[in-house]
Amino acid sequence: MSLSKLRAGIAKRTGGDAGNFGALDVEVREEFSSVVLEGRVPDWRLKVELGWFAAGFGYKGVVNDLEVEGIEEERLAPSFPAGDRPLEGRSFDVAIIGGGVVGCAIARELAKWKVSAVLLEKEEDVAAHTSSRNDGMIHDGFAARPGTRKAAYNVRGNRLWEPLAGELRIDFSRPGSLVVFGSSAAKAAYPIMAARAKENGVDGWEFWSRKRLLAEEPNVTDGQHGAFFLPSAGIVSPYRATVALAESAAANGVEFSLGTCALGLEKEGGRITRVLTNRGDFRAAVVVNAAGNWSDAVAGMAGDRFFSLHQRRGVEMILDANAGRHLNHIMAMPSLLTVNRKTKGGGLVKTVEGNVLVGPTAAEAPGRENYATTAAELRELEKHLRLNKKLSPSMVITYFAGVRACTYEEDFIVERSERVPNLVHAAGIQSPGLASAPAVAEDVVRLALEALAATKRVSRNAAFVAARRAAPELRRLPFAERAALIAKNPAYGRIVCRCEEVSEGEIRDALRSPLPAASLDAVKRRARPGMGRCHGGFCTPRVMEIVADELGIPLDEVTKKGPGSRIACGQTKAGAEGGRQ
Ligand SMILES: Cc1cc2nc3c(=O)[nH]c(=O)nc-3n(C[C@H](O)[C@H](O)[C@H](O)COP(=O)(O)OP(=O)(O)OC[C@H]3O[C@@H](n4cnc5c(N)ncnc54)[C@H](O)[C@@H]3O)c2cc1C
């Protein structure tokens, strides 16, 4: 750690020398073992590059407060207007902030203990942000830089997911991942790749000759020189996994407060005593920060912002479910020599439903929740289609974007706060955060229980039920079982979404689950109506009617994803008595 060297380096990068400290107005100082950058720079890229540079100096964290010309600083705001205050005056052992896969995995792990816990999620449902905007890949652990927390959590998480998926009753498969050698130079990197996999403790890897590659992946494009095969790579549905974790936690006693934004953390004697939210203020003995792209802001609420985040956007294309039959493995092109050290590099992933995801891209850009896609990003993705002879742009159903929450150290933060003893961070959980979530949850719960030990003796929850009660998915059932269910409940016989074959009964189940859906997106995450080729073109009005019926609200109050997203704004043909025509 040398502040003078860091200052000199920053001065050089901002157009000056250590003497005049750069042509730009950038200040560097040390605060609580972290380095703080302040001032103004002309573009976002430079801001991020200065943060990365500062991260190389061994400080605990980089707080990058550089302003960028023309870009407003984002402020955390509740998605729901102030209204009822059900949390007011209550008291919990643990409050988890954030209902992504990390927060929900923590909630379920915590349910194994006799504690009162609440999870706060500012949106109308869990998995509303990055946890539903990713590849669903349970990475093998090869891509993470050796020695990082990411590498260790990834490998442990990979081992935990298969039994966990069994308990949650969600699909999990291990197709394995192929890093295809596009040249003899890439093939020559195999020993380096194998050494890295070994260092990370990855569960198995193999060299595949060109002949083996063609035998196992017949549609791979011509001219490949073989592949590096990682059999432990798996896949899950990321949004279904997150919902299942949440449902299991809820069924085991964790309270979920949706539409609830943590807005402040009050402290007494250095410890957090109260959590302030738009739905009431309450006491919490321990607070867990699992707030994804806002985790630096939440740390700041407790006076513990020793790190800051930058956002790395990733755009993906979704191909039709028919595309899946042309692909047997997860596939990527880059060799170790060309992999950008900050990202795996993208490729082709066959989802558990049989669609193919193409991507993601990786671009530094402002916007913690900026999910727009651009034509240039989509064009960039087409290069991955060239890995497989049968895939083409005509198979694209739609596109989406996600935003990775990255620290400047490019590693996860999983620790008990050094300054606030009853705060635990699960922050900066960028990729492979989905794969790592169960392992991160184990450690966070251990740390939370240690923090709780100051006020309470905690014992195991003997009543914890690991097996989740999952609603039936009719299209997967044998004919006789389907017929029996339909005989009991005719709503299972009425197909609403023709593309994905989802019945009215399944949609009603989603609206009555242990964590009930209350919007179209939430129904989609649980039962998948609208996920097929027509993308809800046919079934949306019918799904809206079922949602309105179950929630007991008028049709024009049904939302896509909570406040500000009503789908209907009124009746087009109101008769004399305002009835439908
Ligand atoms: C394009 C893309 C592809 C990826 N592919 C993979 C992959 O294949 N495999 C893999 O392992 N990882 C992948 N990742 C990474 C993975 O998606 C993330 O690491 C993971 O989803 C992070 O989960 P999280 O719970 O930390 O964050 P999030 O899912 O963002 O959840 C945080 C939640 O906190 C809530 N919140 C924030 N502030 C507050 C507040 N003040 N009060 C209440 N709630 C709050 C937010 O609304 C949000 O729902 C990918 C990421 C991207 C962008």
PDBQT file of the ligand as one rigid body, heavy atoms in Angstrom, charges set to zero:
ROOT
HETATM    1  C1  LIG A 601     -25.945 -11.364 -18.190  1.00  0.00    +0.000 C 
HETATM    2  C2  LIG A 601     -25.553 -12.087 -16.940  1.00  0.00    +0.000 A 
HETATM    3  C3  LIG A 601     -25.302 -13.462 -16.992  1.00  0.00    +0.000 A 
HETATM    4  C4  LIG A 601     -24.919 -14.142 -15.832  1.00  0.00    +0.000 A 
HETATM    5  N1  LIG A 601     -24.769 -15.497 -15.898  1.00  0.00    +0.000 NA
HETATM    6  C5  LIG A 601     -24.489 -16.179 -14.756  1.00  0.00    +0.000 A 
HETATM    7  C6  LIG A 601     -24.402 -17.598 -14.780  1.00  0.00    +0.000 A 
HETATM    8  O1  LIG A 601     -24.648 -18.244 -15.805  1.00  0.00    +0.000 OA
HETATM    9  N2  LIG A 601     -24.060 -18.224 -13.637  1.00  0.00    +0.000 N 
HETATM   10  C7  LIG A 601     -23.792 -17.543 -12.484  1.00  0.00    +0.000 A 
HETATM   11  O2  LIG A 601     -23.438 -18.177 -11.498  1.00  0.00    +0.000 OA
HETATM   12  N3  LIG A 601     -23.931 -16.200 -12.419  1.00  0.00    +0.000 NA
HETATM   13  C8  LIG A 601     -24.285 -15.516 -13.514  1.00  0.00    +0.000 A 
HETATM   14  N4  LIG A 601     -24.445 -14.161 -13.464  1.00  0.00    +0.000 N 
HETATM   15  C9  LIG A 601     -24.323 -13.484 -12.169  1.00  0.00    +0.000 C 
HETATM   16  C10 LIG A 601     -25.555 -13.700 -11.302  1.00  0.00    +0.000 C 
HETATM   17  O3  LIG A 601     -26.732 -13.431 -12.014  1.00  0.00    +0.000 OA
HETATM   18  C11 LIG A 601     -25.477 -12.774 -10.078  1.00  0.00    +0.000 C 
HETATM   19  O4  LIG A 601     -24.231 -12.962  -9.459  1.00  0.00    +0.000 OA
HETATM   20  C12 LIG A 601     -26.560 -13.048  -9.064  1.00  0.00    +0.000 C 
HETATM   21  O5  LIG A 601     -27.831 -13.080  -9.652  1.00  0.00    +0.000 OA
HETATM   22  C13 LIG A 601     -26.519 -11.965  -7.981  1.00  0.00    +0.000 C 
HETATM   23  O6  LIG A 601     -27.555 -12.192  -7.077  1.00  0.00    +0.000 OA
HETATM   24  P1  LIG A 601     -27.868 -11.162  -5.924  1.00  0.00    +0.000 P 
HETATM   25  O7  LIG A 601     -28.900 -11.783  -5.078  1.00  0.00    +0.000 OA
HETATM   26  O8  LIG A 601     -26.593 -10.739  -5.276  1.00  0.00    +0.000 OA
HETATM   27  O9  LIG A 601     -28.380  -9.846  -6.673  1.00  0.00    +0.000 OA
HETATM   28  P2  LIG A 601     -29.826  -9.471  -7.277  1.00  0.00    +0.000 P 
HETATM   29  O10 LIG A 601     -30.431 -10.582  -8.014  1.00  0.00    +0.000 OA
HETATM   30  O11 LIG A 601     -29.653  -8.189  -8.014  1.00  0.00    +0.000 OA
HETATM   31  O12 LIG A 601     -30.714  -9.225  -5.997  1.00  0.00    +0.000 OA
HETATM   32  C14 LIG A 601     -30.550  -8.122  -5.147  1.00  0.00    +0.000 C 
HETATM   33  C15 LIG A 601     -31.936  -7.669  -4.750  1.00  0.00    +0.000 C 
HETATM   34  O13 LIG A 601     -31.825  -6.683  -3.734  1.00  0.00    +0.000 OA
HETATM   35  C16 LIG A 601     -32.916  -5.781  -3.884  1.00  0.00    +0.000 C 
HETATM   36  N5  LIG A 601     -32.574  -4.556  -3.174  1.00  0.00    +0.000 N 
HETATM   37  C17 LIG A 601     -31.563  -3.705  -3.455  1.00  0.00    +0.000 A 
HETATM   38  N6  LIG A 601     -31.544  -2.695  -2.564  1.00  0.00    +0.000 NA
HETATM   39  C18 LIG A 601     -32.560  -2.919  -1.709  1.00  0.00    +0.000 A 
HETATM   40  C19 LIG A 601     -33.055  -2.222  -0.577  1.00  0.00    +0.000 A 
HETATM   41  N7  LIG A 601     -32.469  -1.100  -0.147  1.00  0.00    +0.000 N 
HETATM   42  N8  LIG A 601     -34.137  -2.716   0.070  1.00  0.00    +0.000 NA
HETATM   43  C20 LIG A 601     -34.736  -3.847  -0.342  1.00  0.00    +0.000 A 
HETATM   44  N9  LIG A 601     -34.302  -4.556  -1.430  1.00  0.00    +0.000 NA
HETATM   45  C21 LIG A 601     -33.221  -4.095  -2.089  1.00  0.00    +0.000 A 
HETATM   46  C22 LIG A 601     -33.025  -5.622  -5.383  1.00  0.00    +0.000 C 
HETATM   47  O14 LIG A 601     -34.308  -5.161  -5.765  1.00  0.00    +0.000 OA
HETATM   48  C23 LIG A 601     -32.712  -7.023  -5.883  1.00  0.00    +0.000 C 
HETATM   49  O15 LIG A 601     -33.869  -7.776  -6.131  1.00  0.00    +0.000 OA
HETATM   50  C24 LIG A 601     -24.797 -13.438 -14.607  1.00  0.00    +0.000 A 
HETATM   51  C25 LIG A 601     -25.059 -12.068 -14.552  1.00  0.00    +0.000 A 
HETATM   52  C26 LIG A 601     -25.437 -11.398 -15.703  1.00  0.00    +0.000 A 
HETATM   53  C27 LIG A 601     -25.737  -9.939 -15.642  1.00  0.00    +0.000 C 
ENDROOT
TORSDOF 0
